[in-house]
């Protein structure tokens, strides 16, 4: 995702989507993330406004229901997510909920359990946010596949 002038997104790392990887066992999402050192997990929804985290990457696993999320700002990409899907968002990548089924819930987590900050579109914070985003290290484990996952090949700075 490119910087759209409103939200920075990540300058180098792509969003990764694992479609249906937990479709047969969505109850195992949180344990899998935690086992691969993506911790600080929580269960809930996705905010319905553009937001991003400049201090950490984030993984979201759809535990139930379905939703459409907008990734990357107003000119970004609409993704339809269903139970068992996982999306990995590099630091700085804007995301917001557009619509969801009543039973929509995700499990979120962060590499090393870092407590995420919450940033919105704000030109005053932009330069600091971009600096923070660039300094977030690539995780040592893929949240779904651990030491062998696609993230380790796609996320190379």
C-alpha positions in Angstrom: 0.0 0.0 0.0 1.3 3.4 -0.9 1.2 6.5 1.3 -2.0 8.2 0.3 -1.2 11.6 1.7 -3.6 11.0 4.6 -2.3 7.8 6.1 1.3 6.6 5.7 0.8 2.9 5.2 4.1 0.9 5.2 6.7 2.0 2.6 8.1 -1.5 2.0 6.1 -4.3 3.5 2.9 -5.7 1.9 -0.3 -6.7 3.6 -0.6 -10.5 3.7 -3.9 -12.3 3.5 -4.3 -16.0 4.4 -7.7 -17.0 3.0 -9.5 -19.7 5.0 -6.5 -20.9 6.8 -8.5 -21.4 10.0 -11.9 -22.2 8.3 -12.1 -25.6 9.9 -11.0 -24.5 13.4 -11.4 -20.8 14.1 -11.2 -21.5 17.8 -7.5 -22.2 17.3 -6.6 -18.8 16.0 -5.5 -17.2 19.3 -3.4 -20.2 20.4 -1.6 -20.3 17.1 -0.8 -16.6 17.1 0.5 -16.9 20.7 2.5 -20.0 20.0 4.3 -18.0 17.2 5.1 -15.1 19.5 2.3 -12.8 18.3 0.8 -12.1 21.7 -1.1 -9.3 23.6 -4.1 -10.9 22.0 -7.7 -9.7 22.2 -11.1 -10.5 20.7 -13.5 -8.0 19.3 -14.2 -6.0 16.2 -12.5 -3.5 13.9 -12.9 0.2 14.3 -15.2 1.9 11.7 -12.7 4.7 11.0 -9.3 4.8 9.4 -6.7 4.0 12.0 -3.2 2.5 12.1 -0.4 1.6 14.5 3.0 3.2 14.0 4.8 1.2 16.6 3.9 -2.4 15.7 2.5 -4.8 13.1 -0.9 -6.4 13.7 -2.5 -9.7 12.8 -6.3 -10.1 12.7 -7.9 -13.6 12.4 -11.6 -13.8 11.7 -13.0 -16.0 14.5 -16.7 -15.7 13.4 -18.8 -14.0 10.8 -17.7 -11.9 7.8 -16.9 -8.3 7.0 -15.6 -5.9 4.4 -12.6 -3.8 5.6 -10.9 -1.0 3.8 -7.1 -1.3 3.9 -4.7 1.6 3.0 -6.9 4.7 3.3 -9.8 6.1 1.2 -8.1 5.0 -2.1 -7.1 1.6 -0.6 -8.3 -1.9 -1.2 -11.6 -3.4 0.0 -11.2 -6.9 1.4 -14.0 -9.3 2.1 -13.0 -11.4 5.1 -14.8 -14.6 6.3 -14.4 -17.0 9.3 -11.0 -18.5 9.2 -9.3 -15.7 7.2 -6.2 -14.0 8.6 -4.8 -10.6 7.6 -1.3 -9.3 8.6 -1.0 -5.6 8.6 2.4 -4.0 8.5 3.0 -1.1 10.9 1.4 2.1 9.5 -1.2 0.3 7.4 -4.6 2.0 7.8 -7.6 -0.2 8.2 -11.3 0.3 8.9 -14.5 -1.7 9.0 -17.0 -0.9 6.3 -19.7 -3.5 7.1 -20.0 -6.8 9.0 -22.3 -9.6 9.8 -23.8 -9.3 13.3 -21.6 -12.2 14.6 -18.3 -10.7 13.2 -15.4 -11.1 15.6 -11.6 -11.1 15.1 -8.7 -12.1 17.3 -5.9 -9.5 17.1 -2.3 -9.8 18.2 1.1 -8.2 17.9 4.7 -9.5 17.5 6.2 -9.8 21.0 3.0 -8.6 22.5 3.9 -4.9 21.9 1.1 -2.6 23.1 -0.1 -0.8 19.9 -0.6 2.9 19.7 -3.7 4.2 17.9 -3.2 6.8 15.3 -5.7 8.5 13.1 -5.3 10.8 10.1 -3.5 13.8 11.6 -1.0 15.8 9.5 0.7 17.1 12.7 1.7 13.5 13.8 2.7 12.4 10.3 6.5 12.9 10.3 6.8 11.2 13.7 4.6 8.3 12.6 6.6 7.7 9.4 9.8 7.6 11.5 8.3 5.1 13.9 7.0 2.9 11.1 10.4 2.6 9.5 11.9 1.5 12.8 9.5 -1.4 13.5 11.5 -4.6 13.0 10.3 -7.5 10.9 9.0 -10.2 13.2 11.0 -13.4 13.6 7.9 -15.6 13.2 4.9 -15.7 10.9 1.8 -15.5 13.1 0.2 -18.5 11.3 3.1 -20.8 10.2 5.9 -19.8 12.7 9.5 -20.2 11.4 8.5 -21.3 7.9 5.8 -18.9 7.0 5.3 -16.8 3.9 5.7 -13.6 5.9 9.4 -14.3 6.4 9.8 -14.4 2.6 7.5 -11.5 1.7 8.6 -9.1 4.5 12.2 -8.4 3.8 13.5 -4.9 4.4 
